[in-house]
C-alpha cells in the first residue's frame, strides 16, 4: 500500500473506531427506513432523518453499511480463474434493482472502495445495488495497447451473474476511481451493450484506448477531474489525454452539439471550486456528457474519505453526482 492510501487508511480507521462506538446501539436496533433525494448537480442528499451507519466484516475488513443495507462477499469463476467481488445492497433486496459497478483504484480493495465512497448511504436511500469487483493483484488491465481483455470478460460475466439474481439488466452502470476509472472507460468502449452510463473520477482517456475504441452503443459519461491532480494531470501527460481533449474526443465521437458551463456553490472553505461543463445534444439529443472541473482538487474522490495527502473537495459528493447522472439512462 503506498503512502497516499496508507494515510487514508489511518484516517479511515480512526473514523471507524469512532463510528463503531456511537453505532453500537443502532447496529442491533430496528430503525425506520431513511429516505433521501439527491441534488443532481452537487450530489448532496436531503434526508428524511439521520442515517444510522453500521459495519459488516468481510475478508477481515470492516465495510460501511447502514441499518437498512447489508454487505456480502462472493466469487465467480471466469476462464477458470476465481474472481472476487463485494455487494452492498438494500436489506431486504428489492426485485429489479439497478446496479452501480464501482471499480477501485490501484492497490485499493473493494471493501475500502465502499468505505471511501460512502456508497451505502446512497444504496439505502436510492435502492440500488453497489457491486465492487476486485482486480487481480489490485490493478485493472485498463489499457488495451498493453494488456488483454481478462478484466472486461470478468465484468461481463459478473453482469450476467447479477442479472440471474434479479437485477434490472437495462439499468447497469459503471464508475471508477483512478485505475478503476480508466477501466470504466475501457468498459465504455468494450461493454457498451451491457452498461448504460459511466462515471469517471480522477482519470482521463488513455491514447492506447482512444486509438481502438469502438463502442456498439453511444453512452453518457460524467468526468470528475481536479486541476491539482499530480497523478492524472488535468492538462494531460504521456499516454493520458488532457481533460478537455478527452471531452472533445467523446463530443466528436458522439456528435455533441452544445456546451453549457456553470459554477457550483462554494460550500466549503477547502481551497477548491467546481465548474460543471455540460456537453449537450449528443447522439441526436439522447444523451449528454459532463465534466466537473475541480479547481484546486487533487487525486481524490470528492466528498468522500480520501484526501489525507491530496485535497478532497467538499463542494460536491462524487458518489451522489455519479449516481444521479447515470441513473437517468437505460440501455
Phi and psi in degrees as a GROMACS rama.xvg file:
@    title "Ramachandran Plot"
@    xaxis  label "Phi"
@    yaxis  label "Psi"
@TYPE xy
-78.5064  176.21  UNK-2
-61.0929  -38.4264  UNK-3
-62.3963  -50.2403  UNK-4
-74.0499  -28.613  UNK-5
-62.4386  -44.2819  UNK-6
-67.0582  -37.5204  UNK-7
-62.8831  -40.9206  UNK-8
-63.4856  -39.9946  UNK-9
-60.9962  -44.3411  UNK-10
-63.7506  -43.6618  UNK-11
-65.1286  -37.4549  UNK-12
-64.7606  -39.6651  UNK-13
-63.4335  -42.9105  UNK-14
-64.0439  -36.566  UNK-15
-62.562  -46.9677  UNK-16
-62.2557  -39.9353  UNK-17
-64.3234  -44.958  UNK-18
-66.4104  -37.5238  UNK-19
-59.9057  -36.8897  UNK-20
-70.2135  -47.0975  UNK-21
-84.2659  -7.03445  UNK-22
-102.83  4.69598  UNK-23
-57.5015  -42.9992  UNK-24
-71.5222  -41.0318  UNK-25
-63.2438  -29.7657  UNK-26
-66.2864  -27.4435  UNK-27
-107.256  -17.4322  UNK-28
-90.3544  142.971  UNK-29
-80.0485  127.466  UNK-30
-120.744  160.393  UNK-31
-69.7165  148.511  UNK-32
-67.0292  130.358  UNK-33
-91.6833  129.346  UNK-34
-108.023  165.301  UNK-35
-164.406  157.737  UNK-36
-121.157  146.191  UNK-37
-103.704  132.304  UNK-38
-67.6751  118.504  UNK-39
-68.2253  -14.4316  UNK-40
-97.0639  -45.1305  UNK-41
-96.8185  -21.2034  UNK-42
83.7574  -2.4658  UNK-43
-73.6713  147.233  UNK-44
-100.721  144.633  UNK-45
-104.058  118.757  UNK-46
-106.096  150.375  UNK-47
-73.1187  -26.4796  UNK-48
-163.332  -177.734  UNK-49
-73.2364  131.692  UNK-50
-71.965  134.969  UNK-51
-100.18  109.749  UNK-52
-84.8357  141.287  UNK-53
-129.295  -178.914  UNK-54
-140.156  138.848  UNK-55
-119.211  137.005  UNK-56
-91.5508  120.908  UNK-57
-131.855  129.092  UNK-58
52.0429  36.7332  UNK-59
78.2021  7.5042  UNK-60
-121.917  150.294  UNK-61
-84.3146  131.782  UNK-62
-115.557  126.985  UNK-63
-67.778  128.056  UNK-64
-129.077  -170.179  UNK-65
-131.705  178.29  UNK-66
-65.3825  -17.3457  UNK-67
-120.367  22.595  UNK-68
-131.584  167.02  UNK-69
-140.965  157.717  UNK-70
-119.141  136.42  UNK-71
-133.81  138.331  UNK-72
-102.519  143.097  UNK-73
-152.265  166.919  UNK-74
-137.893  154.609  UNK-75
-135.406  156.885  UNK-76
-100.901  129.409  UNK-77
-129.149  119.357  UNK-78
53.5434  38.5032  UNK-79
80.7498  2.38204  UNK-80
-110.546  131.408  UNK-81
-76.6767  123.826  UNK-82
-117.946  136.817  UNK-83
-102.34  149.557  UNK-84
-154.665  162.572  UNK-85
-122.09  139.524  UNK-86
-115.253  129.934  UNK-87
-113.995  115.435  UNK-88
-139.963  163.283  UNK-89
-61.7845  152.893  UNK-90
-131.291  111.166  UNK-91
-75.5289  162.332  UNK-92
-74.1142  125.925  UNK-93
-76.618  150.777  UNK-94
-77.0238  143.834  UNK-95
63.8203  34.5764  UNK-96
-76.8932  149.738  UNK-97
-74.6805  166.563  UNK-98
-130.827  134.924  UNK-99
-114.223  111.137  UNK-100
-77.7813  124.179  UNK-101
-115.186  113.868  UNK-102
-99.4447  125.403  UNK-103
-73.1212  163.019  UNK-104
-77.2474  168  UNK-105
-58.0067  123.766  UNK-106
81.5693  2.0393  UNK-107
-102.832  136.46  UNK-108
-81.9277  160.773  UNK-109
-57.1922  -36.8926  UNK-110
-62.0611  -45.9109  UNK-111
-69.4322  -31.3214  UNK-112
-64.2108  -40.131  UNK-113
-61.3897  -38.8695  UNK-114
-72.8938  -47.11  UNK-115
-69.0222  -26.428  UNK-116
-86.9047  -12.7095  UNK-117
52.3544  39.5554  UNK-118
-67.8393  -25.6049  UNK-119
-60.0374  -32.252  UNK-120
-58.7212  -39.7943  UNK-121
-82.1151  -33.2503  UNK-122
-57.9211  -44.0889  UNK-123
-62.4899  -48.724  UNK-124
-82.3464  -25.3563  UNK-125
-105.717  -14.9209  UNK-126
78.9987  17.1663  UNK-127
-96.2837  168.297  UNK-128
-95.8979  129.192  UNK-129
-96.1247  122.402  UNK-130
-118.075  122.69  UNK-131
-118.864  95.8209  UNK-132
-76.8826  159.252  UNK-133
-110.71  132.712  UNK-134
-80.2216  147.323  UNK-135
-67.7968  126.431  UNK-136
71.6726  8.59363  UNK-137
81.8809  4.53491  UNK-138
-129.043  127.176  UNK-139
-79.4911  145.07  UNK-140
-87.1245  81.8315  UNK-141
-92.1882  -14.0666  UNK-142
-111.805  110.395  UNK-143
-66.2152  -15.5491  UNK-144
-78.7171  -12.7602  UNK-145
-129.495  -1.28896  UNK-146
-148.186  165.024  UNK-147
-87.1584  -171.715  UNK-148
-97.6466  19.5178  UNK-149
-55.3244  -43.4155  UNK-150
-72.9919  -34.3811  UNK-151
-62.5439  -42.4547  UNK-152
-64.5919  -37.6162  UNK-153
-61.1167  -50.1367  UNK-154
-64.0927  -38.7145  UNK-155
-61.0533  -46.0411  UNK-156
-66.0925  -36.0487  UNK-157
-64.1327  -43.6479  UNK-158
-59.2427  -44.8577  UNK-159
-59.0697  -41.7723  UNK-160
-63.4434  -43.8208  UNK-161
-63.5283  -37.602  UNK-162
-63.3216  -38.5341  UNK-163
-66.038  -20.2289  UNK-164
-89.5181  2.50835  UNK-165
104.177  7.73486  UNK-166
-76.8266  167.422  UNK-167
-84.5275  110.885  UNK-168
-63.34  -23.2493  UNK-169
-82.9253  -8.68987  UNK-170
-126.968  56.8463  UNK-171
-106.531  128.019  UNK-172
-127.646  159.189  UNK-173
-134.804  138.54  UNK-174
-143.715  158.779  UNK-175
-156.359  168.175  UNK-176
-123.921  123.366  UNK-177
58.6527  -119.841  UNK-178
-54.0964  -36.8766  UNK-179
-67.4149  -31.7819  UNK-180
-72.9015  -38.6597  UNK-181
-59.654  -38.9627  UNK-182
-67.1488  -38.1329  UNK-183
-60.4466  -37.6632  UNK-184
-64.0757  -39.8878  UNK-185
-62.0671  -39.6151  UNK-186
-63.5989  -33.807  UNK-187
-62.6751  -28.2747  UNK-188
-88.0031  -30.5271  UNK-189
-112.368  -15.2502  UNK-190
-131.557  33.563  UNK-191
-67.9923  -14.8867  UNK-192
-75.9641  -16.0007  UNK-193
-115.557  -16.3865  UNK-194
-120.406  129.859  UNK-195
-86.8974  -27.7393  UNK-196
-165.409  166.063  UNK-197
-137.066  146.296  UNK-198
-121.555  129.228  UNK-199
-128.153  111.539  UNK-200
-113.754  123.106  UNK-201
64.1202  44.4218  UNK-202
-156.505  139.673  UNK-203
-108.222  -169.521  UNK-204
-89.6637  128.415  UNK-205
-75.5526  141.687  UNK-206
-65.3878  -32.7844  UNK-207
-63.3597  -30.3988  UNK-208
-82.7127  -42.903  UNK-209
-57.4335  -34.0768  UNK-210
-70.0271  -21.7098  UNK-211
-123.766  2.16862  UNK-212
-64.8545  124.057  UNK-213
-144.15  70.2801  UNK-214
-66.2343  144.973  UNK-215
-78.5632  -22.4884  UNK-216
-134.109  140.079  UNK-217
-73.9744  134.483  UNK-218
-130.476  148.288  UNK-219
-74.5821  147.216  UNK-220
-140.383  137.881  UNK-221
-117.462  123.955  UNK-222
-106.206  139.176  UNK-223
-125.161  114.154  UNK-224
-137.263  133.698  UNK-225
-94.6625  140.156  UNK-226
-74.89  -17.5744  UNK-227
-103.886  19.9805  UNK-228
-75.4888  117.205  UNK-229
-93.7156  -7.47476  UNK-230
-90.5186  -46.2953  UNK-231
-122.621  87.5228  UNK-232
-59.6571  138.038  UNK-233
-58.2836  -34.6571  UNK-234
-90.8467  7.4641  UNK-235
88.293  158.458  UNK-236
-168.469  134.822  UNK-237
55.0801  -112.28  UNK-238
-98.4179  17.5683  UNK-239
-113.289  124.558  UNK-240
-67.7775  161.242  UNK-241
-72.4542  167.432  UNK-242
-58.752  -46.979  UNK-243
-70.1661  -35.9978  UNK-244
-66.8696  -35.7821  UNK-245
-61.9119  -46.9385  UNK-246
-67.4173  -36.1087  UNK-247
-65.2716  -36.5251  UNK-248
-59.6392  -49.8718  UNK-249
-70.1702  -34.0532  UNK-250
-62.7846  -39.7508  UNK-251
-69.0507  -43.2719  UNK-252
-67.7213  -31.8251  UNK-253
-108.774  9.12725  UNK-254
53.6298  51.3297  UNK-255
-73.1684  149.112  UNK-256
-108.645  -34.1927  UNK-257
-131.367  165.73  UNK-258
-134.633  124.85  UNK-259
-125.792  128.62  UNK-260
-121.684  142.597  UNK-261
-152.506  153.225  UNK-262
-94.6458  139.488  UNK-263
-83.2045  154.729  UNK-264
-59.2451  140.113  UNK-265
-85.0908  87.0238  UNK-266
-79.014  -25.4956  UNK-267
-129.766  143.388  UNK-268
-86.1545  67.5435  UNK-269
-118.49  11.9123  UNK-270
81.2147  8.73277  UNK-271
-119.431  153.43  UNK-272
-136.234  160.392  UNK-273
-130.276  133.28  UNK-274
-116.726  132.502  UNK-275
-101.074  123.906  UNK-276
-114.213  122.511  UNK-277
-104.655  127.153  UNK-278
-102.164  103.499  UNK-279
-102.611  170.117  UNK-280
70.793  17.5141  UNK-281
-72.1454  146.564  UNK-282
51.753  50.313  UNK-283
69.7111  24.6591  UNK-284
87.8083  8.64091  UNK-285
-86.4797  -12.8978  UNK-286
-154.677  167.133  UNK-287
-138.948  158.68  UNK-288
-111.537  154.423  UNK-289
-132.145  147.926  UNK-290
-128.611  117.216  UNK-291
-95.2199  108.519  UNK-292
-91.7216  114.91  UNK-293
-101.746  92.4084  UNK-294
-66.6376  122.783  UNK-295
87.4834  -4.78156  UNK-296
-81.8939  145.605  UNK-297
-99.7453  -158.966  UNK-298
-82.7046  72.2337  UNK-299
-140.755  165.893  UNK-300
-96.702  102.886  UNK-301
-56.5942  134.247  UNK-302
77.5174  -1.59107  UNK-303
-99.3347  -159.049  UNK-304
-90.2125  -4.71376  UNK-305
-73.0331  164.41  UNK-306
119.485  11.1117  UNK-307
-62.5677  -32.7128  UNK-308
-107.432  -36.3797  UNK-309
-110.659  147.064  UNK-310
-65.2231  126.941  UNK-311
-110.023  112.795  UNK-312
-65.2865  137.331  UNK-313
-108.029  18.4966  UNK-314
-84.8401  -9.90282  UNK-315
-153.199  162.421  UNK-316
-111.972  109.914  UNK-317
-59.4714  -40.4598  UNK-318
-62.2726  -44.9254  UNK-319
-68.256  -40.4195  UNK-320
-58.8326  -48.8356  UNK-321
-65.8202  -46.6862  UNK-322
-63.5626  -44.8762  UNK-323
-58.9434  -39.2714  UNK-324
-71.0969  -55.26  UNK-325
-67.9449  -33.7245  UNK-326
-68.6458  -9.23752  UNK-327
-76.9687  -8.14413  UNK-328
-113.517  152.114  UNK-329
-131.371  152.698  UNK-330
